[in-house]
Amino acid sequence: MNSEPGASAWRSLVLVTAADGLSRFGSAMTAVAIPWFVLVTTDSVALTSYAVFAGAMGAVLALFFGGAVVDRLTYARASVLSDLPAGLVVALIPLLYLTVGLPFRLLLILVFTGALLDTPAQVARYSAMPDLARQAGMRFERANAMFDAVFTIAGLIGPALAGVLISVFQATYVLWIDAATFWLSSTLMFVVSRRMSVPERGERMSDSYLAQLRATLRFVYHDNVLFPLLIFFAAMNLAIGPMEALFVPVIARDVYHSAYALGLLSTALALGALGGNALFGGIVHRLPRRAIFGIGYLAVPISFAVLALEPWFIVALATLGLVGLGLSLANLLEYTIYFERIPKEMRARGLGVAGTISWGSVPIGRLFAGVVLAAFGLVGTLGGFALLFVPVPLFMLIGPVFRHLQQPAVDAPGV
């Protein structure tokens, strides 16, 4: 990345953070609108699981194949070239539905394509953040917390607004807003496109696309901290993947009978995450890292057990808020470790490969959850998931393979 005065880097960092927040705001609304739309128009949990599976599958493929593309472009250019067509694809969903009609198979294709196009932009913006923070004279931890706070606020407002708009209008109208946020985000990234560049071009940049992917896979596989951690995340994401995308919409419809409830439940997750963001800087150096991961992820199966009881709505809100808090702390620590250990020259594709491994289980989890929901109902599924996933975070707390988490790489190559 080209050197620039601290003030200019600070402006670029603010613009990139705002662009990411706008895009995430729209995506948070869509994450609520798509499952609800399929659920109420088809009355089928199975078809809803297919829709959220399609979105997750698009994101996973984009993480794996898109990271190397981002590293070969400027971060800003990659974000613009990703967001513009993603906005068009999202806009096609309400356009077709309100005019000529939208067959379910075409909806799946559009959901998949939208996630496929959107994800590289997210990787690009996140990859740009450490360099801009350093040039602005800001500690990485502070910049990471600021970046994540904007994302969390977007996740706080987006679902609540989506719930209101779905109740007053239709779920498809929410997608117009998402399309607009993509285009606004790409406009902001275009403004900073001349200030942001690829990592220093060296011998690795002359390698072929496939050679870069192979080198990144080898690096991740042989890192004694990253690879076991990614396998742990993949195991937990089998449960986390269907939580907001499938379980929360079904709970809102079948237990609380309201789209308002859907928005509020999703907002509770984001509000908890905002609390985690506020706490992260103060506790990350004081607690063992495996404790943050273990306790944070233990909130997930415990929440399933509570929600299986079909509690009062306020209890459900509080439960999801605690889940958001735990997952926020874990996610912030997760990306701190990524930036510590992934070399700068392979940052975007390193994040992409890491995301592919950890997120690769999300489509499977969503599809599996849909099948189990259709067979055993909401209460049986939540109870079964609670029992199945309690051992995973417990293993993080006691497993010897994670004893090196508290020893970050010397000189932090990725920051």
C-alpha positions as CSV (number, residue, x, y, z in Angstrom):
1,M,0.0,0.0,0.0
2,N,1.4,3.4,-1.0
3,S,2.6,5.6,1.9
4,E,0.4,8.6,2.6
5,P,0.1,11.2,5.4
6,G,-1.6,10.1,8.5
7,A,-4.6,12.4,8.0
8,S,-5.2,11.1,4.6
9,A,-4.9,7.5,5.8
10,W,-7.4,8.3,8.6
11,R,-9.9,9.7,6.1
12,S,-9.5,6.6,3.9
13,L,-10.0,4.4,7.0
14,V,-13.2,6.2,7.9
15,L,-14.5,5.9,4.3
16,V,-13.7,2.2,4.1
17,T,-15.3,1.6,7.5
18,A,-18.4,3.6,6.4
19,A,-18.6,1.7,3.1
20,D,-18.4,-1.6,4.9
21,G,-21.0,-0.5,7.4
22,L,-23.4,0.5,4.6
23,S,-23.0,-2.8,2.8
24,R,-23.4,-4.8,6.0
25,F,-26.5,-2.8,6.9
26,G,-28.2,-3.9,3.7
27,S,-26.9,-7.5,4.0
28,A,-28.3,-7.6,7.6
29,M,-31.7,-6.6,6.3
30,T,-31.6,-9.2,3.6
31,A,-30.5,-11.9,6.0
32,V,-33.8,-11.3,7.8
33,A,-35.9,-10.7,4.6
34,I,-34.9,-13.8,2.5
35,P,-35.7,-16.5,5.1
36,W,-39.0,-14.8,6.1
37,F,-40.0,-14.3,2.5
38,V,-39.5,-18.0,1.6
39,L,-41.0,-19.2,4.9
40,V,-44.3,-17.2,4.5
41,T,-44.7,-17.7,0.7
42,T,-43.9,-21.4,0.7
43,D,-44.8,-22.4,4.3
44,S,-41.9,-24.8,4.0
45,V,-38.9,-25.0,6.4
46,A,-37.2,-27.3,4.0
47,L,-37.4,-24.8,1.1
48,T,-36.2,-22.0,3.5
49,S,-33.2,-24.1,4.4
50,Y,-32.4,-24.5,0.7
51,A,-32.5,-20.7,0.3
52,V,-30.1,-20.0,3.2
53,F,-27.9,-22.9,2.0
54,A,-27.6,-21.3,-1.4
55,G,-26.5,-18.0,0.2
56,A,-23.9,-19.7,2.4
57,M,-22.6,-21.8,-0.4
58,G,-22.0,-18.7,-2.6
59,A,-20.1,-17.1,0.3
60,V,-17.9,-20.1,0.9
61,L,-16.9,-20.4,-2.8
62,A,-16.2,-16.7,-3.0
63,L,-14.0,-16.9,0.1
64,F,-11.9,-19.6,-1.4
65,F,-11.6,-18.4,-5.0
66,G,-12.0,-14.6,-4.4
67,G,-9.2,-14.0,-1.9
68,A,-6.5,-14.5,-4.5
69,V,-8.3,-12.2,-6.9
70,V,-8.5,-9.5,-4.3
71,D,-4.7,-9.8,-3.6
72,R,-4.0,-9.3,-7.3
73,L,-6.1,-6.1,-7.5
74,T,-6.2,-3.0,-5.3
75,Y,-8.4,-3.5,-2.3
76,A,-10.7,-0.6,-3.3
77,R,-11.0,-1.7,-6.9
78,A,-11.9,-5.3,-5.8
79,S,-14.6,-3.9,-3.5
80,V,-16.1,-1.7,-6.3
81,L,-16.0,-4.5,-8.9
82,S,-17.7,-6.8,-6.4
83,D,-20.4,-4.5,-5.0
84,L,-21.7,-3.1,-8.2
85,P,-22.9,-6.4,-9.7
86,A,-24.0,-7.7,-6.3
87,G,-26.4,-4.8,-6.0
88,L,-27.8,-5.5,-9.4
89,V,-28.4,-9.2,-8.5
90,V,-30.1,-8.3,-5.3
91,A,-32.3,-5.7,-7.1
92,L,-33.4,-8.4,-9.5
93,I,-35.2,-10.4,-6.8
94,P,-37.9,-7.8,-6.0
95,L,-38.0,-6.6,-9.6
96,L,-38.8,-10.0,-11.0
97,Y,-41.2,-10.9,-8.1
98,L,-43.2,-7.8,-8.6
99,T,-43.4,-8.0,-12.4
100,V,-43.1,-11.3,-14.3
101,G,-42.8,-13.6,-11.3
102,L,-39.9,-15.3,-9.5
103,P,-39.7,-19.1,-9.6
104,F,-38.1,-20.7,-6.6
105,R,-35.2,-22.1,-8.6
106,L,-34.4,-18.7,-10.0
107,L,-34.5,-17.2,-6.4
108,L,-31.9,-19.8,-5.3
109,I,-29.7,-18.8,-8.2
110,L,-30.0,-15.1,-7.4
111,V,-29.3,-15.7,-3.6
112,F,-26.3,-17.8,-4.5
113,T,-24.9,-15.3,-7.0
114,G,-25.5,-12.3,-4.7
115,A,-23.4,-13.9,-1.9
116,L,-20.8,-15.0,-4.5
117,L,-20.3,-11.4,-5.6
118,D,-20.7,-9.7,-2.2
119,T,-18.2,-11.7,-0.3
120,P,-14.9,-10.6,-2.1
121,A,-15.8,-7.0,-1.3
122,Q,-16.1,-7.8,2.4
123,V,-12.7,-9.5,2.3
124,A,-11.1,-6.6,0.4
125,R,-12.4,-3.9,2.8
126,Y,-11.2,-6.0,5.9
127,S,-7.9,-6.6,4.3
128,A,-7.3,-2.9,3.8
129,M,-8.0,-2.0,7.4
130,P,-4.6,-3.0,9.1
131,D,-2.5,-1.0,6.6
132,L,-4.7,2.1,6.8
133,A,-4.7,1.9,10.6
134,R,-0.9,1.7,10.7
135,Q,-0.5,4.6,8.4
136,A,-3.0,6.6,10.4
137,G,-1.0,5.9,13.6
138,M,-3.8,3.8,15.2
139,R,-3.3,0.5,17.0
140,F,-4.6,-2.4,15.2
141,E,-6.8,-3.5,18.1
142,R,-8.5,-0.1,18.2
143,A,-9.0,0.0,14.4
144,N,-10.4,-3.6,14.4
145,A,-12.8,-2.7,17.2
146,M,-13.9,0.4,15.4
147,F,-14.4,-1.5,12.2
148,D,-16.4,-4.2,13.9
149,A,-18.4,-1.7,15.9
150,V,-19.7,-0.1,12.7
151,F,-20.5,-3.6,11.4
152,T,-22.3,-4.5,14.6
153,I,-24.3,-1.3,14.7
154,A,-25.4,-2.1,11.1
155,G,-26.4,-5.5,12.3
156,L,-28.3,-3.9,15.2
157,I,-30.3,-1.4,13.1
158,G,-30.8,-3.5,10.0
159,P,-32.8,-6.4,11.4
160,A,-35.0,-4.2,13.5
161,L,-35.8,-2.0,10.5
162,A,-36.3,-5.0,8.3
163,G,-38.8,-6.5,10.8
164,V,-40.8,-3.2,10.7
165,L,-40.7,-2.9,6.9
166,I,-41.7,-6.5,6.4
167,S,-44.7,-6.0,8.7
168,V,-45.8,-2.8,7.0
169,F,-45.0,-3.7,3.4
170,Q,-43.4,-7.0,2.1
171,A,-40.0,-8.7,2.5
172,T,-39.1,-8.0,-1.1
173,Y,-39.2,-4.2,-0.5
174,V,-36.3,-4.6,2.0
175,L,-34.2,-5.9,-0.9
176,W,-34.4,-2.6,-2.7
177,I,-32.6,-1.0,0.3
178,D,-29.9,-3.7,0.2
179,A,-29.3,-3.0,-3.5
180,A,-28.9,0.7,-2.8
181,T,-26.4,0.1,0.0
182,F,-24.2,-1.9,-2.3
183,W,-24.1,0.9,-4.8
184,L,-23.5,3.5,-2.1
185,S,-20.7,1.4,-0.7
186,S,-19.1,1.1,-4.1
187,T,-19.3,4.9,-4.5
188,L,-17.4,5.4,-1.2
189,M,-14.8,2.8,-2.2
190,F,-14.3,4.5,-5.6
191,V,-13.5,7.8,-3.7
192,V,-10.5,6.1,-2.0
193,S,-9.5,3.9,-5.0
194,R,-6.5,6.0,-5.8
195,R,-5.2,5.8,-2.2
196,M,-5.3,2.1,-1.7
197,S,-3.2,-0.5,-3.4
198,V,-2.1,-4.1,-3.3
199,P,0.5,-5.3,-0.9
200,E,4.1,-4.7,-2.1
201,R,4.5,-6.6,-5.3
202,G,7.2,-9.2,-4.9
203,E,8.0,-12.6,-6.3
204,R,4.7,-14.1,-5.0
205,M,2.7,-11.6,-7.0
206,S,4.2,-13.0,-10.2
207,D,3.0,-16.5,-9.3
208,S,-0.1,-17.9,-11.1
209,Y,-3.5,-17.7,-9.5
210,L,-3.5,-21.4,-8.7
211,A,0.1,-21.3,-7.3
212,Q,-0.9,-18.6,-4.9
213,L,-3.9,-20.6,-3.7
214,R,-1.7,-23.7,-3.2
215,A,0.9,-21.7,-1.3
216,T,-1.9,-20.2,1.0
217,L,-3.4,-23.7,1.6
218,R,0.1,-25.0,2.6
219,F,0.7,-22.1,4.9
220,V,-2.7,-22.5,6.7
221,Y,-2.4,-26.3,7.0
222,H,1.1,-26.2,8.5
223,D,0.4,-23.4,11.0
224,N,0.0,-25.1,14.4
225,V,-2.4,-22.5,15.7
226,L,-4.5,-21.5,12.7
227,F,-5.4,-25.0,11.4
228,P,-6.7,-26.5,14.6
229,L,-8.6,-23.3,15.3
230,L,-10.2,-23.3,11.9
231,I,-11.4,-26.9,12.4
232,F,-12.9,-25.9,15.8
233,F,-14.7,-22.9,14.1
234,A,-16.0,-25.3,11.4
235,A,-17.4,-27.6,14.0
236,M,-19.2,-24.7,15.8
237,N,-20.5,-23.2,12.6
238,L,-22.5,-26.3,12.0
239,A,-24.7,-24.9,14.8
240,I,-24.2,-21.2,14.4
241,G,-25.0,-21.2,10.6
242,P,-28.6,-22.1,11.0
243,M,-29.2,-20.0,14.1
244,E,-30.1,-16.6,12.7
245,A,-30.8,-17.8,9.2
246,L,-33.2,-20.6,10.1
247,F,-33.9,-21.1,13.8
248,V,-34.7,-17.4,14.5
249,P,-37.2,-17.0,11.6
250,V,-39.0,-20.2,12.6
251,I,-39.1,-19.2,16.3
252,A,-40.5,-15.8,15.3
253,R,-43.2,-17.4,13.1
254,D,-44.2,-20.4,15.2
255,V,-43.7,-19.2,18.7
256,Y,-44.1,-15.5,18.7
257,H,-46.2,-15.2,15.4
258,S,-44.8,-11.9,14.2
259,A,-42.3,-10.3,11.8
260,Y,-41.7,-7.7,14.5
261,A,-40.5,-10.6,16.7
262,L,-38.1,-11.6,13.9
263,G,-36.6,-8.2,13.7
264,L,-36.3,-7.8,17.5
265,L,-34.7,-11.3,18.0
266,S,-32.1,-10.5,15.3
267,T,-31.5,-7.1,16.8
268,A,-30.9,-8.8,20.2
269,L,-28.1,-10.8,18.7
270,A,-26.6,-7.6,17.3
271,L,-27.0,-5.6,20.5
272,G,-25.2,-8.3,22.4
273,A,-22.4,-8.2,19.8
274,L,-22.1,-4.4,20.3
275,G,-21.6,-5.1,24.0
276,G,-18.9,-7.6,23.1
277,N,-17.2,-5.0,20.9
278,A,-17.2,-2.5,23.8
279,L,-15.7,-5.1,26.2
280,F,-13.1,-6.6,23.8
281,G,-10.3,-4.1,24.2
282,G,-10.5,-4.2,28.0
283,I,-10.5,-8.0,28.5
284,V,-8.6,-9.5,25.5
285,H,-5.2,-9.1,27.3
286,R,-6.5,-10.2,30.7
287,L,-8.3,-13.5,29.9
288,P,-6.8,-16.6,28.4
289,R,-7.7,-16.8,24.7
290,R,-9.1,-20.3,24.9
291,A,-11.4,-19.1,27.7
292,I,-12.8,-16.4,25.4
293,F,-13.4,-18.9,22.7
294,G,-14.7,-21.7,24.9
295,I,-17.1,-19.6,27.0
296,G,-18.2,-17.5,24.1
297,Y,-19.1,-20.5,22.0
298,L,-20.6,-22.4,24.9
299,A,-23.4,-19.8,24.9
300,V,-24.6,-21.3,21.6
301,P,-25.8,-24.7,22.8
302,I,-27.0,-23.2,26.1
303,S,-29.2,-20.8,24.1
304,F,-30.7,-23.7,22.1
305,A,-31.7,-25.4,25.3
306,V,-33.3,-22.2,26.6
307,L,-35.2,-21.5,23.3
308,A,-36.4,-25.1,23.2
309,L,-38.5,-24.3,26.2
310,E,-40.4,-21.6,24.2
311,P,-39.8,-19.0,26.9
312,W,-41.3,-15.6,27.4
313,F,-40.3,-13.3,24.6
314,I,-38.1,-11.1,27.0
315,V,-36.2,-14.3,28.0
316,A,-35.6,-15.2,24.4
317,L,-34.3,-11.6,23.7
318,A,-32.0,-11.8,26.7
319,T,-30.7,-15.2,25.7
320,L,-29.9,-14.1,22.1
321,G,-28.3,-11.0,23.5
322,L,-25.9,-13.1,25.6
323,V,-25.1,-15.3,22.5
324,G,-24.3,-12.1,20.5
325,L,-22.0,-11.0,23.3
326,G,-20.1,-14.3,23.5
327,L,-19.8,-14.7,19.7
328,S,-18.7,-11.0,19.3
329,L,-15.8,-11.5,21.7
330,A,-14.8,-14.8,20.0
331,N,-15.1,-13.3,16.5
332,L,-12.9,-10.2,17.3
333,L,-10.3,-12.5,18.8
334,E,-10.5,-14.8,15.8
335,Y,-9.6,-12.0,13.4
336,T,-6.9,-10.7,15.7
337,I,-5.2,-14.1,15.4
338,Y,-5.7,-14.1,11.6
339,F,-3.9,-10.7,11.3
340,E,-1.2,-11.8,13.7
341,R,-0.3,-14.9,11.7
342,I,-1.2,-14.4,8.1
343,P,1.7,-12.7,6.1
344,K,0.8,-9.4,4.6
345,E,1.5,-10.5,1.0
346,M,-1.2,-13.2,1.2
347,R,-3.6,-11.4,3.5
348,A,-6.8,-11.4,1.4
349,R,-6.3,-15.0,0.1
350,G,-5.3,-16.1,3.6
351,L,-8.5,-14.6,5.1
352,G,-10.3,-16.3,2.2
353,V,-8.9,-19.7,2.8
354,A,-9.4,-19.4,6.6
355,G,-12.9,-18.3,6.0
356,T,-13.5,-21.2,3.6
357,I,-12.4,-23.8,6.1
358,S,-14.3,-22.2,9.1
359,W,-17.4,-21.3,7.1
360,G,-17.4,-24.3,4.8
361,S,-19.6,-26.1,7.3
362,V,-22.3,-23.4,7.4
363,P,-24.2,-24.6,4.2
364,I,-24.1,-28.1,5.6
365,G,-25.4,-27.0,9.0
366,R,-28.2,-25.0,7.4
367,L,-29.3,-27.9,5.1
368,F,-29.0,-30.4,8.0
369,A,-31.0,-28.1,10.3
370,G,-33.8,-27.8,7.7
371,V,-34.1,-31.6,7.4
372,V,-34.2,-32.1,11.2
373,L,-36.7,-29.2,11.7
374,A,-39.0,-30.8,9.1
375,A,-38.7,-34.2,10.8
376,F,-38.7,-33.4,14.5
377,G,-40.1,-29.9,14.8
378,L,-38.6,-26.8,16.5
379,V,-38.4,-28.0,20.1
380,G,-36.9,-31.4,19.2
381,T,-34.3,-29.8,16.9
382,L,-33.2,-27.1,19.4
383,G,-32.9,-29.7,22.1
384,G,-31.0,-32.1,19.9
385,F,-28.6,-29.3,18.7
386,A,-28.0,-28.3,22.4
387,L,-26.9,-31.8,23.4
388,L,-24.9,-32.3,20.2
389,F,-22.8,-29.2,20.5
390,V,-22.1,-28.8,24.2
391,P,-18.9,-30.9,23.9
392,V,-17.3,-28.8,21.2
393,P,-16.6,-25.6,23.3
394,L,-15.8,-27.8,26.3
395,F,-13.0,-29.4,24.2
396,M,-11.7,-25.9,23.4
397,L,-11.4,-25.3,27.2
398,I,-9.5,-28.5,28.0
399,G,-8.1,-29.8,24.7
400,P,-4.2,-29.7,24.6
401,V,-4.2,-28.8,20.9
402,F,-5.2,-25.3,21.8
403,R,-2.6,-24.6,24.4
404,H,-0.6,-22.2,22.1
405,L,-3.4,-19.7,21.5
406,Q,-1.9,-17.4,24.1
407,Q,1.4,-17.1,22.2
408,P,0.9,-14.9,19.1
409,A,3.5,-15.0,16.4
410,V,6.6,-12.8,17.0
411,D,6.5,-9.6,15.1
412,A,2.9,-10.3,14.0
413,P,3.5,-10.8,10.2
414,G,0.0,-9.9,9.1
415,V,-0.3,-6.5,10.9
